[in-house]
Amino acid sequence: LVGQKTVLVPYRPEHLQTYHDWMQDPYLLEMTGSEPLSMEEEIAMQQSWRDDDAKCTFIVTIRLSQDFVEQNLKAMIGDVNLFLSEENDRETDDDNDGDNDTNAETAAAADPVNQEASDESTALVKQAELDIMIAEPSARGKGMGSEASRIMMLYGAQNMGIRRYFAKIKKENDSSKTLFGKLKFVECNYVECFGEHEYELRRDSATDMANTMLRELGFDVVQCNCKLKPN
């Protein structure tokens, strides 16, 4: 996935050593809520994430040249991930509507036509937790994290039908709060026992989400390339 500043490439075995080195940094471990892994554990995790349909991971690289496949190892600056799930659309309704919901469900149960309509009204919303890490200090503060995040959200909306994104951020992680503020996420929850804020960006449809990302990126087209070499 090619942007103006960054290129997102699938997380592959050749990226493991650099990624493993990043995740020995106490600051990155604290900000991402991660535990240090051995190289063997890192390899197993890369393989499990590759095969998990509920996860989508790309390595973020600087766009050095068109030949990003050959140069992506030395251009690595971080990673971006989606953790896919579903949300019952009714969970977003006001809790004060509970009695009305119960009455509607009772009426629908007595009428098969209404029951079908009720089932449609409880359609599941595709959502994803967005996780972005710019591991290389020299790449921070240059708009690369925001561009990579928007490219990833565009990809998720266009290819996975995602219309809600959310992020969980440690209370002391001011840089991530700033980033997601620029992405126009709004705070929707705070879990005090974990010291963790939750922010979200929601649209009425995946198409609306994709259009939002295209406007924010300012790209006519985000190119998709499949030139990666076999393992």
C-alpha positions in Angstrom: 0.0 0.0 0.0 1.8 3.1 -1.3 1.4 6.6 0.2 3.3 9.8 -0.4 5.6 9.4 2.7 5.1 5.8 3.6 4.7 2.3 2.2 2.9 -0.5 4.0 4.2 -4.0 3.3 3.0 -7.3 4.8 4.8 -8.4 8.0 7.1 -11.2 6.7 10.0 -13.3 8.2 12.7 -11.0 6.9 11.3 -8.2 9.1 11.6 -10.2 12.3 15.0 -9.3 13.4 14.4 -5.5 13.2 11.0 -5.9 14.9 12.5 -8.0 17.6 15.1 -5.4 18.3 12.5 -2.7 18.5 10.5 -4.7 21.1 13.4 -4.8 23.5 13.0 -1.1 24.1 11.4 -0.5 27.5 9.7 2.7 26.3 8.0 0.9 23.4 7.0 -2.0 25.6 5.4 0.4 28.1 3.6 2.5 25.5 2.3 -0.6 23.6 1.5 -2.6 26.8 3.7 -5.4 25.5 6.0 -8.0 27.1 9.4 -8.8 25.7 9.6 -12.0 23.7 12.4 -14.3 22.7 13.2 -14.6 19.0 11.5 -18.0 19.0 8.3 -16.5 20.4 8.5 -13.6 18.0 8.7 -16.0 15.1 5.7 -18.0 16.4 3.7 -14.8 16.8 4.5 -13.6 13.3 3.3 -16.9 11.9 0.1 -16.9 14.0 -0.8 -13.4 13.1 -0.2 -14.2 9.4 -2.7 -17.0 9.6 -5.3 -15.2 11.8 -8.3 -13.8 9.8 -9.1 -11.5 12.7 -5.7 -9.7 12.5 -4.2 -7.6 9.7 -0.6 -6.4 10.1 1.6 -4.3 7.9 5.2 -3.0 8.4 5.4 0.7 7.9 8.4 1.8 5.8 9.6 5.2 4.5 9.0 5.6 0.8 12.6 5.7 -0.3 12.0 4.9 -4.0 9.6 2.9 -6.2 11.7 -0.2 -5.6 10.4 -0.5 -2.0 10.5 -4.3 -2.1 14.3 -4.3 -2.3 14.7 -1.5 0.2 11.9 -2.2 2.7 14.2 -3.7 5.3 16.4 -0.6 5.8 13.3 1.6 5.4 11.4 0.0 8.3 10.1 2.5 10.8 7.2 0.8 12.6 4.1 -1.3 12.2 0.3 -0.8 12.0 -2.3 -3.4 12.9 -6.0 -4.0 12.8 -7.7 -6.4 15.3 -11.1 -7.2 13.8 -14.4 -7.7 15.7 -18.1 -7.0 15.5 -20.3 -4.7 17.4 -24.1 -5.1 17.8 -25.6 -1.9 16.3 -28.0 -1.7 19.2 -25.1 -1.3 21.6 -24.9 2.2 20.3 -28.5 3.0 21.2 -29.3 5.1 24.3 -29.9 2.9 27.3 -33.1 4.8 27.9 -34.5 3.1 24.8 -34.4 -0.3 26.6 -38.2 -0.6 27.2 -39.0 0.3 23.7 -36.5 -2.3 22.4 -38.2 -5.0 24.6 -41.7 -4.1 23.4 -40.5 -4.1 19.8 -38.9 -7.5 20.2 -42.1 -8.9 21.8 -44.2 -7.7 18.9 -41.8 -9.0 16.3 -41.8 -12.4 17.9 -45.5 -12.6 17.3 -45.2 -11.6 13.6 -42.7 -13.4 11.4 -42.5 -10.4 9.0 -41.7 -8.0 11.9 -39.2 -10.6 13.2 -37.2 -10.5 10.0 -37.2 -6.7 10.2 -36.0 -6.9 13.8 -33.2 -9.2 12.8 -32.0 -6.8 10.2 -32.1 -3.9 12.7 -29.6 -5.8 14.9 -27.1 -6.1 12.1 -23.5 -6.4 13.4 -21.2 -3.5 12.7 -17.7 -4.4 11.5 -15.1 -2.7 13.6 -11.4 -2.9 14.3 -9.0 -1.8 16.9 -6.2 0.3 15.3 -2.7 0.0 16.7 0.1 2.1 15.2 3.7 2.2 16.4 6.5 4.4 14.9 9.4 2.7 16.5 12.3 4.7 14.9 12.7 8.0 16.8 14.0 9.7 13.7 10.7 9.1 11.9 8.4 10.6 14.6 6.8 14.0 14.3 6.9 13.9 10.5 3.3 12.9 9.7 4.2 9.3 8.8 2.1 7.8 11.6 -1.0 9.7 10.6 -0.5 8.8 6.9 0.1 5.1 7.6 -3.0 5.1 9.9 -5.2 6.6 7.3 -3.9 4.2 4.6 -4.7 1.3 6.9 -8.1 2.6 7.7 -8.8 3.1 4.0 -7.7 -0.5 3.3 -9.9 -1.8 6.1 -13.0 0.1 5.0 -12.6 -0.9 1.3 -11.6 -4.5 1.8 -13.2 -5.5 5.1 -16.2 -3.3 5.3 -15.1 -1.6 8.6 -17.0 1.5 9.6 -15.9 1.9 13.2 -12.3 2.1 14.4 -11.1 2.4 18.0 -7.9 2.8 19.8 -6.8 2.1 23.4 -4.2 4.4 24.6 -2.3 4.6 27.9 -3.0 7.8 29.9 0.7 8.8 29.8 1.0 8.2 26.0 0.6 11.9 25.0 2.0 11.4 21.5 -0.6 8.8 20.6 -3.4 11.0 22.0 -2.1 13.8 19.7 -2.0 11.5 16.7 -5.5 10.1 17.2 -6.8 13.6 17.8 -5.4 14.6 14.4 -7.2 11.5 12.9 -10.4 13.0 14.4 -11.0 10.2 16.9 -13.1 11.1 19.9 -12.8 9.7 23.4 -15.6 7.2 24.2 -14.3 5.4 27.3 -11.8 5.4 30.1 -10.8 2.4 32.2 -9.3 3.7 35.3 -7.9 0.4 36.6 -5.8 0.1 33.5 -5.1 3.8 33.1 -6.4 3.5 29.5 -8.4 5.8 27.3 -10.5 4.5 24.4 -11.0 6.7 21.3 -13.2 6.0 18.3 -14.0 7.1 14.8 -17.3 6.0 13.5 -19.2 6.4 10.2 -22.6 5.3 8.9 -21.1 2.9 6.4 -17.8 1.5 5.2 -18.1 3.6 2.1 -18.5 6.7 4.2 -15.4 5.7 6.1 -13.4 5.1 2.9 -14.4 8.5 1.5 -13.4 10.2 4.7 -9.9 8.6 4.5 -9.5 9.5 0.9 -10.4 13.2 1.7 -8.0 13.2 4.6 -5.2 11.6 2.6 -5.7 13.9 -0.4 -4.7 11.0 -2.7 -6.7 10.3 -5.8 -5.8 6.6 -5.5 -3.8 4.6 -3.0 -1.9 2.1 -5.1 -1.8 -1.6 -4.2 1.2 -3.6 -5.2 1.8 -7.4 -5.0 5.4 -7.6 -6.0 6.7 -9.3 -2.9 9.1 -12.2 -3.3 8.3 -15.7 -1.9 9.6 -16.6 1.5 
